[in-house]
Amino acid sequence: MSVDGNGTGERGTEYTTDGADSACWASAVDDDGAVLRTVGRQIKLWREAAGLKQSELGKAIGYGEDLVSSVERARRVPQPEFLKNADQALQAGGRIAAMAKDVAEARYPKKVRDLTRLEAEAVELGSYSNHNMHGLLQTEEYARALFTMRRPAYSVDEIERQVAARMARQSVFTRQPAPHLTFVQEEVTLRRPIGGRMVLRRQLEHLLDVGQLRNVAIQVMPTNRQEHAGMAGELRVLKLKDGTTVGYSEAQLTSRLVSDPAAVQILEIRYGMLRAQALSPPESLAFIENLLGET
């Protein structure tokens, strides 16, 4: 595939976008459904061996019968506390609790785990966003508002699953050694009141806090700029630990990992121009602070 019809090496992926889109009509348990089915089957076997009904196990561990049933059928992802309590109540000797690590990974959609691993490999990440805040910059309530407005609508459980996955990605800010992170945000993303005025205010306050980190630079692309290198849409450039550089772009219902050097070079050039055309980091923080005062 190509980048805007030019270059090669663009590969469609299952990575999530930093908005709330997905090619699936309704999100379902992915590859790790096998893990959840195994966990559910083990809990059921231990429960039946103990001679307990689902309602009785639920009462013993502090959860409802419906949740126990959903976990056993791999319809819900059990929390660590659920597994720990079930292990104790069923006297499983740690066998159920030991599955918590595998379940923790299965909690998040595979596309999000893949993106998290890619970001974890990055020593430098640069991103341009034009519709909403970049996922790494989003507050929890801002992310929840995005997933809530998604159409077709997510279930309440899926919204929480997606929000938790997005928040988990933000561990990149505390990783050591710290990666160099730069963000160019279109001005409209700072003004669009996703989730309402107070959610936007707290989002802007969060940007000001993150922008103070020594390894982070946030820049604003003013709407009145005549020259703009990002008219083809959002993009991301990641320099990885092994010295390679990959690109990443998002569009309706899809996102693409770009690995061909010639295509990646195009994205690097565009991102460099975007940073030059945007307000400087100090100017951008002052812009955000002024906008916060108006919000």
N, C-alpha and C positions, 0 to 999 in steps of 0.2 A: 504494500500500500504506500501511499505517498503523503507528504505534508503539503496540504493545499494544492495537490496535483503536481507538486515538484518534489524531487528527491525520492528516496526509497527507505525501506527499513522500518516502516511504521507498522506496529502489530497491535491488533485489537486485543483488549484484555478484559478481565473480570474485575478490575479495580473500580472502586466506588468513586463517584465524583464528590467534590467538596460542597455541593449543594445537597440535594436529596434524591437525585434521579437514579434510575436503574432500568434495565431493559426488561425486568421481570414484572408481570402484572401483579403478582403477590409474592413477597419474599417467603422462602421456605427454608427448612434446614438443608444445608449444602453437603459437601463431601463428608463432613464430620458427623453427618446424621448417623453413620455407623457407630460412632463413639457414643452418641446419646442413646441409641437403641440398645447398645451393650450395657450401659449404665442402668437404663430402665429395666432391662431384663434381669440384671443381677439383683436390683432392689426388690423386684417382684419375687424372685426365687427365695431370697432371704426372708421376705415378709411371709410368704406362704409356709416356709419351713418353720417359722416362729408361730404359725397358726393365727396370724393377725389379718383382719380385714383392712382395706385401704383407709377406712374411717378411723380405725383403731390406731394404725400407725401414724396417721395425721395428728390425732389427738396426743399421742405420745411424744411427737417431735415439734408440736406447736404449729402445724400447718393444716390446711383444710383438705378434705377428702378429694376435692376436684384437682388440687395441685398434685397430690400423690399420684392420682390417676394419670394426669397429664405427663408427669415425669416418667412413669412406667411405660407410657406409650410414645415417649420421645417427642412429645408435643411441646414441652417446656424444658428449659435448661435449668437444672437445679443449682442453687447457690451453694457455696462451700459450707455454709452453716447447715443447710438441709442435709448434705452428705454426711457431715460430722454427726449430727443428731441421729440420722437414720442408722449410721454405723453403731452408735452407742445403744440405741433402742433395740436393734436387731442382734447385738452382740456379734458383730461381724469381724471383730478383731483387727480393725483397720483396713479391711479389704475394700469397703465402700468408700471410706474417707480418702484412700490412696488414689482414687480416680479423679480427685478434684483438679489436679494439674491438667489432665487431658480435657476435662470438661471446661476448664477456664478458657482454653483455646477455642473450643467449640462454641463458646458463648457468642463469639463475634463472627460475622459473615466472612467467608474465605477471602473475598475481594478486599475487605478491610485489613485482614491479617497480612495479605500480600503487600498492600501499600505500606503498612507499618514496618514490615521487614525491609522494604526498599528505602524508606526514610531512615531506618536504623543503620543502614549501610552508608548513608550519605555523610560526607565530611563538609559538604557545602550544598545548600538548597536555595534556589531562587524561584520565586513564583509570582505570576501576574494573575490577578483575579478581577473580573469585571461585572459579576452579578451579585455576589455575596461575599462575606468574609471568607478568607481561606480557612479550611477546616482546622488547621493548627492554631488559628487565632480565635476561633469561636468560643464563646462562653457556653456553658451547659444549657442555659435557657434559650440562647440564640439557636443552638443546634437543634434543640427540641422543637422550637417553632418552625424551623426549616422542614424537619421530618414530618411534623404535624400537617403542614400545608401540602405535602406531596400528594399528587394525584396520578394514578389511582391511590387511594388512601392506604396507609399502613395500619395494621392493628396496633392497639396500645402496647402490647408486648413487643412488637417489632420496632416501634418507635424507641422504646427504652433500650432495646438491644443495639440499635444503630447509634443512639446517643452515647451509650457506654463505650462502644467501639471507637467513636470519634474522640472521646475524652482520653481513652487509653493511648491514642496516637501522640498526645501532647507530652508524653514522657520524653520526647526528643529534646525538650527544653532543659531537662535536668540531667541529660546524659553526659557522661565524662569519657573521653574528652569532648567538650562541647562543640557541636557542629556550627558552622557559620550559616545563619539563616537570614535571607532577605525577602521582603514581600513588597510588591507594588500593588496597591489597592486603588481601583477606580473610585473617584470621588463619590459616585452614586452609591457605592456599597456602604459608605459612611453615613449616608442620608436616608437610605431606605429603612423605614421603621419595622423591620421584620420582628414579629412578636409584640409590637407595641412600643410606645415611647420609652417606658422605663427599661425594657429589655435592651433597647438601643443605647440608652444612657450607660447602662452597666457594661455593654459591649465596648463603647468608646472608652470608658474608664479602664477596661481590661487592656485595650490597645495601648493606652498610655503607660500602663505598668509593664507590659511585655516589651514595649519600645525602649525601655530603660535598660534592658539586659545588654550586657557588653557584646554578646555574640549575635544580637538581633538588630536588623535595620528595617524599619517600616517606612515606606514612601507612598505618598498620595499622588495619583495622576489626576490633575485638575480637568474638569470637563471642558474648559475653554482652550485647551491646547490645540493648536492647528496641526502640529506634527504628532503623529501617534503610530508607534511601531506595532501595536497590538491589535490592529483592526481585525485580524483573522481569528481572534478569540483568546481564551485563557491558555496559559502554557506554564510549564515547569521545567527547570533544568536541575539535575542532580549529579554532583560529582561524588563518585563512590570511593570507598577505601582502597580498592584495587587500582585506582588511577583512571578508570573508565568514566565516561560521562554519558548519561542517558537523558532523554527528554520525555515529556509526558504532556498530553493535551486532553481536554475534555470537550464534549459536545452533547447534544441531545441523545440520551439513552446509551451513550458509549463513552469510553475513555481509551486512550492509546498510549502505549509505551513505545518510544522511538529509540532505536539502538544504532541505526546506520549512522556512521560518523558524518557523512555529508548532510544528512537531515538534521542531526543534532546540532551541527555547526550553524544551520539556519536559525534554529531556536535560540542558540547562544547569542547570535548577533542581534536578534530581535529583542531578547531580554536585556542585553547591554544597552541598546538604544532606549528601551522603555525606562530604565533606571536614569539615563541621562536626561530624558524628557520630563520625568516626574519631579516633584518637589524633593529637595534634599531631606535626609532623615530629620535634622533639627527643624526645618521648615514644616515638615509633615506633622511632627508632634505638636508644633504650635498650631497648625491648621486643625488638628483633631481636638485640641484643647479649646480652641475658639468655637468649634462646632458643638462641643459638649455644652458650652455655656449657652448656646442658642437652643439646645434640645430640651 
